[in-house]
Amino acid sequence: MTDNTPRTRRVIIDTDAKNEADDQFAIVHALLSETLNVRGLIAAHFGESRSRTSMLDSRAEIDLLLEHLDMPTVRVENGAASALPDESTPLDSPGARLIVEEAHRVDAGPLQIAFLGPLTDMAAALLIDPSIAETDTTVIWIGGPGYGQPEPGEGAEFNLRNDIAAANVVFRSGIRIWQVPRTGYVMSAVGYAELDEKVGGCGPLGDYLVRQLKEWNATWHPEPIEHRALGDSPAVGLMLNPQGGLFRTVPAPTFSPEGGLLPGGRHTVRVCEMFDFRYLLEDFYAKLRRFAAETSTGPSGADS
């Protein structure tokens, strides 16, 4: 390490923030982490099964989180409002243009882009400017099926099926990809009791994170439940601690129209099959508690 070694990692987070209740935890964790230089947040769509304005819903949720964090200067751009129409037609957006802009910066070190939903905006950026596949950019995607035998009746993974064409564009491009598939990200569950103890009570932000998670479960989960997988958080974990993941390298697949795995081309993908979730949760809890403590007192240290 030399004196001019960057002390932060340059990152972008592309998030379907209002789709479920776990993106919120990942966004907050990233923004409270001093080694991550978050160059921007991109609001992503999440299909039309829950909302016809899903990208705008994601944007509103991002804005709400930034209000809770009192971070009005963080750059936010809108991504595409829907999936790509096919594998050759980009959906141009301010979010895709942000990706192109940051990928071509040569003055700030490598770029990592976390996709917590579909890969639409990454695919659009690659279709607009294929040369970004040759830049020092890593795509970290929470999505896609596992690489073992699928369970009987297992449908297409959610983030993948919201834009299968985009996933094929990205996986065929040759850009560096770290993937956390469904078999990896589901192993990140946390219970209500733990959330009440570790997150609830950490100011208005902590209370909101717990409340919106429980409300989502109550609205959308058909069975008794007292937990939720924070499945998007491993993307932030890999940015903070790349050695915390258990990886293997596999040939980059092509995805069938049904979301299954087909043989791909000459490229590879690093698949994170497990992440050190104990570290990840404790780091998040500590940073949230610190933020709550710092914002509960005024400049003189007295309650404000």
Phi and psi in degrees as a GROMACS rama.xvg file:
@    title "Ramachandran Plot"
@    xaxis  label "Phi"
@    yaxis  label "Psi"
@TYPE xy
-114.53  172.911  THR-2
-62.7964  -25.9555  ASP-3
-97.4009  12.2251  ASN-4
-66.2797  128.278  THR-5
-58.2723  137.947  PRO-6
-95.7987  -0.866481  ARG-7
-133.632  158.351  THR-8
-102.214  133.524  ARG-9
-83.8941  122.319  ARG-10
-138.285  155.944  VAL-11
-127.32  145.842  ILE-12
-122.317  119.837  ILE-13
-105.029  117.197  ASP-14
-138.476  131.264  THR-15
-88.9232  68.7539  ASP-16
-62.3047  -25.8987  ALA-17
-101.478  9.01151  LYS-18
-68.63  -54.069  ASN-19
-126.747  -139.575  GLU-20
-131.564  12.44  ALA-21
-106.273  -26.3444  ASP-22
-53.0808  -38.2017  ASP-23
-57.9503  -40.8202  GLN-24
-66.325  -41.6528  PHE-25
-66.2431  -42.7504  ALA-26
-61.184  -49.4103  ILE-27
-61.3348  -43.9318  VAL-28
-58.231  -45.9372  HIS-29
-61.9129  -44.8706  ALA-30
-72.0234  -20.6967  LEU-31
-93.2719  4.47476  LEU-32
-100.641  117.161  SER-33
-68.9856  -20.1745  GLU-34
-88.2878  -1.46194  THR-35
-105.434  120.957  LEU-36
-95.6813  91.5007  ASN-37
-76.8172  106.521  VAL-38
-79.3341  -15.9634  ARG-39
172.556  157.255  GLY-40
-114.001  136.348  LEU-41
-116.024  126.963  ILE-42
-80.5595  123.255  ALA-43
-109.474  152.705  ALA-44
-76.3333  166.584  HIS-45
-141.44  41.6902  PHE-46
77.5468  -172.875  GLY-47
-114.909  7.61079  GLU-48
-69.3633  -26.1775  SER-49
-114.884  -20.4511  ARG-50
-161.527  141.087  SER-51
-84.6881  -7.69563  ARG-52
-123.934  45.055  THR-53
-62.809  -39.9343  SER-54
-64.0035  -42.6537  MET-55
-67.133  -32.7643  LEU-56
-63.7262  -41.3394  ASP-57
-62.2519  -41.4351  SER-58
-61.8025  -42.7174  ARG-59
-63.2566  -38.0107  ALA-60
-68.3771  -40.6437  GLU-61
-59.5503  -46.9521  ILE-62
-60.4357  -38.2339  ASP-63
-64.4515  -43.2425  LEU-64
-63.7188  -40.8805  LEU-65
-65.4734  -32.5562  LEU-66
-65.376  -44.2883  GLU-67
-61.2015  -36.807  HIS-68
-83.6243  -8.07464  LEU-69
53.7905  51.6348  ASP-70
-124.513  66.3707  MET-71
-70.7267  -14.1809  PRO-72
-92.2141  -4.74472  THR-73
-65.1547  130.702  VAL-74
-71.5326  132.768  ARG-75
-130.836  131.9  VAL-76
-128.944  148.892  GLU-77
-81.6123  137.089  ASN-78
-92.7964  -164.503  GLY-79
-66.1759  147.826  ALA-80
-84.09  -9.6664  ALA-81
-156.488  176.999  SER-82
-69.8838  160.018  ALA-83
-61.1173  144.581  LEU-84
-71.8361  -25.0761  PRO-85
-166.596  -176.406  ASP-86
-85.3083  4.95842  GLU-87
-125.248  -3.62757  SER-88
-110.871  110.855  THR-89
-77.0012  151.016  PRO-90
-104.667  99.3101  LEU-91
-66.6601  144.717  ASP-92
-161.612  161.582  SER-93
-58.0635  -33.5334  PRO-94
-65.0958  -45.0938  GLY-95
-62.2407  -39.1982  ALA-96
-67.2541  -33.837  ARG-97
-61.6998  -41.7127  LEU-98
-61.8153  -46.6028  ILE-99
-60.4502  -45.5235  VAL-100
-58.8705  -50.5246  GLU-101
-72.1481  -34.0609  GLU-102
-62.6262  -32.8533  ALA-103
-89.6842  -0.0912948  HIS-104
-71.4114  130.043  ARG-105
-111.373  5.93627  VAL-106
-107.377  6.56969  ASP-107
-136.593  14.4163  ALA-108
83.0545  -176.486  GLY-109
-61.9843  157.867  PRO-110
-117.068  133.826  LEU-111
-118.674  134.259  GLN-112
-122.934  116.972  ILE-113
-91.8221  126.782  ALA-114
-110.514  112.915  PHE-115
-97.4884  4.43219  LEU-116
-143.458  -139.722  GLY-117
-71.866  164.876  PRO-118
-93.7919  20.7924  LEU-119
-54.7648  -49.6604  THR-120
-71.428  -31.3909  ASP-121
-68.5222  -43.9149  MET-122
-62.6847  -41.6866  ALA-123
-61.0898  -43.0637  ALA-124
-61.8359  -40.9701  ALA-125
-68.0896  -35.9656  LEU-126
-71.8704  -34.147  LEU-127
-68.9953  -41.2878  ILE-128
-143.801  87.5569  ASP-129
-60.5799  -19.3875  PRO-130
-67.8116  -15.1818  SER-131
-68.2133  -16.3226  ILE-132
-65.7732  -19.28  ALA-133
-94.2016  -1.26867  GLU-134
-85.6078  171.162  THR-135
-83.3763  67.1392  ASP-136
-122.447  135.196  THR-137
-117.085  127.086  THR-138
-91.1451  124.293  VAL-139
-112.245  111.245  ILE-140
-115.704  125.538  TRP-141
-89.5506  100.981  ILE-142
164.827  170.399  GLY-143
87.2142  161.909  GLY-144
-78.4491  164.533  PRO-145
-70.0624  170.183  GLY-146
-103.296  14.7917  TYR-147
-98.6463  -161.722  GLY-148
-74.3274  129.491  GLN-149
-67.494  149.555  PRO-150
-68.3156  146.259  GLU-151
-56.6982  130.925  PRO-152
79.0927  3.83256  GLY-153
-71.5004  121.938  GLU-154
-82.8146  179.361  GLY-155
-63.1788  137.611  ALA-156
-59.8057  143.262  GLU-157
-60.5574  -52.1919  PHE-158
-64.1221  -33.9915  ASN-159
-68.4727  -49.5136  LEU-160
-68.7149  -16.8246  ARG-161
-73.4802  -12.6705  ASN-162
-169.041  79.4684  ASP-163
-66.5856  -37.7414  ILE-164
-59.183  -43.1052  ALA-165
-64.078  -41.6251  ALA-166
-60.1408  -40.9932  ALA-167
-65.4901  -39.7479  ASN-168
-59.0084  -47.0352  VAL-169
-68.3919  -45.7149  VAL-170
-69.8576  -22.0394  PHE-171
-90.5222  -9.2031  ARG-172
-76.1812  -25.4133  SER-173
90.1906  -1.54108  GLY-174
-65.9812  152.47  ILE-175
-68.0835  127.97  ARG-176
-127.753  129.652  ILE-177
-111.801  121.601  TRP-178
-113.895  133.282  GLN-179
-109.638  97.9266  VAL-180
-76.5873  175.939  PRO-181
-54.4807  -40.2414  ARG-182
-64.6857  -22.5879  THR-183
-90.6996  -45.9231  GLY-184
-75.4697  -20.025  TYR-185
-71.353  -15.2974  VAL-186
-86.4099  43.91  MET-187
-136.621  33.5149  SER-188
-76.2884  148.24  ALA-189
-136.832  142.097  VAL-190
-89.5883  161.014  GLY-191
-58.0035  -41.9611  TYR-192
-60.7904  -42.1577  ALA-193
-66.9062  -42.1492  GLU-194
-62.7626  -41.8573  LEU-195
-60.4046  -39.5351  ASP-196
-78.0389  -40.0782  GLU-197
-99.6648  -25.2731  LYS-198
-114.487  -46.7615  VAL-199
-59.495  139.928  GLY-200
90.6803  -8.50671  GLY-201
-87.5537  61.8437  CYS-202
71.7398  -178.693  GLY-203
-58.6785  -33.0915  PRO-204
-66.4998  -48.0214  LEU-205
-61.0974  -42.7211  GLY-206
-62.1857  -39.4959  ASP-207
-65.7088  -42.9989  TYR-208
-58.3826  -44.5827  LEU-209
-69.4315  -44.5722  VAL-210
-62.1904  -45.9256  ARG-211
-68.9245  -28.791  GLN-212
-68.3536  -46.8662  LEU-213
-64.5993  -38.0585  LYS-214
-65.7084  -38.1613  GLU-215
-63.4856  -47.191  TRP-216
-58.6309  -44.0304  ASN-217
-64.1611  -30.4546  ALA-218
-82.5903  -40.3977  THR-219
-112.634  -16.9825  TRP-220
-94.1914  124.401  HIS-221
-81.1873  -12.9846  PRO-222
-116.606  163.931  GLU-223
-56.9763  136.965  PRO-224
-155.145  144.088  ILE-225
-141.718  39.0347  GLU-226
-153.605  170.232  HIS-227
-153.702  137.437  ARG-228
-76.9654  126.059  ALA-229
-87.4442  63.9649  LEU-230
-68.506  -17.4891  GLY-231
-86.4901  -17.2731  ASP-232
-64.323  -30.9106  SER-233
-58.1827  -25.2467  PRO-234
-63.1789  -42.1424  ALA-235
-69.6185  -38.0455  VAL-236
-58.5217  -40.5007  GLY-237
-69.2707  -28.512  LEU-238
-70.4673  -41.2932  MET-239
-76.2121  -38.3653  LEU-240
-146.069  79.6935  ASN-241
-59.0694  -24.4658  PRO-242
-77.5486  -5.21482  GLN-243
-81.2865  -4.4313  GLY-244
-104.12  146.79  GLY-245
-95.8606  111.186  LEU-246
-110.143  155.958  PHE-247
-142.436  151.535  ARG-248
-101.297  129.713  THR-249
-130.228  159.696  VAL-250
-60.4305  135.349  PRO-251
-66.114  122.919  ALA-252
-82.0238  170.242  PRO-253
-102.676  146.341  THR-254
-102.799  131.478  PHE-255
-72.5958  165.013  SER-256
-59.0632  -20.8894  PRO-257
-91.7955  -1.4887  GLU-258
91.6991  11.5067  GLY-259
-87.1596  174.012  GLY-260
-95.484  129.658  LEU-261
-123.34  159.616  LEU-262
-56.937  141.776  PRO-263
-106.744  -148.36  GLY-264
-103.153  -140.97  GLY-265
-90.5104  -4.93337  ARG-266
-87.6627  169.006  HIS-267
-126.596  165.081  THR-268
-135.934  139.595  VAL-269
-89.2938  119.824  ARG-270
-103.256  120.911  VAL-271
-90.4072  108.811  CYS-272
-91.4943  -14.0378  GLU-273
-160.5  144.885  MET-274
-129.755  153.037  PHE-275
-71.3965  85.9263  ASP-276
-75.4078  -24.69  PHE-277
-59.6616  -49.5469  ARG-278
-58.2711  -45.9865  TYR-279
-62.4303  -46.4198  LEU-280
-65.1904  -46.4579  LEU-281
-64.6028  -35.7432  GLU-282
-64.5345  -42.8033  ASP-283
-63.5119  -47.4991  PHE-284
-58.0098  -44.688  TYR-285
-64.4897  -42.6389  ALA-286
-68.0228  -36.8933  LYS-287
-67.3305  -42.3752  LEU-288
-62.1248  -42.1885  ARG-289
-62.1993  -43.9998  ARG-290
-61.4979  -44.0253  PHE-291
-63.0922  -39.9159  ALA-292
-66.9949  -41.4756  ALA-293
-68.5284  -32.8201  GLU-294
-90.7309  -5.74553  THR-295
-90.1508  -6.9773  SER-296
-121.614  149.649  THR-297
-81.5891  -174.519  GLY-298
-58.2395  -29.81  PRO-299
-88.7423  -2.60896  SER-300
94.3331  -7.30492  GLY-301
-84.6886  156.685  ALA-302
-58.7052  134.498  ASP-303
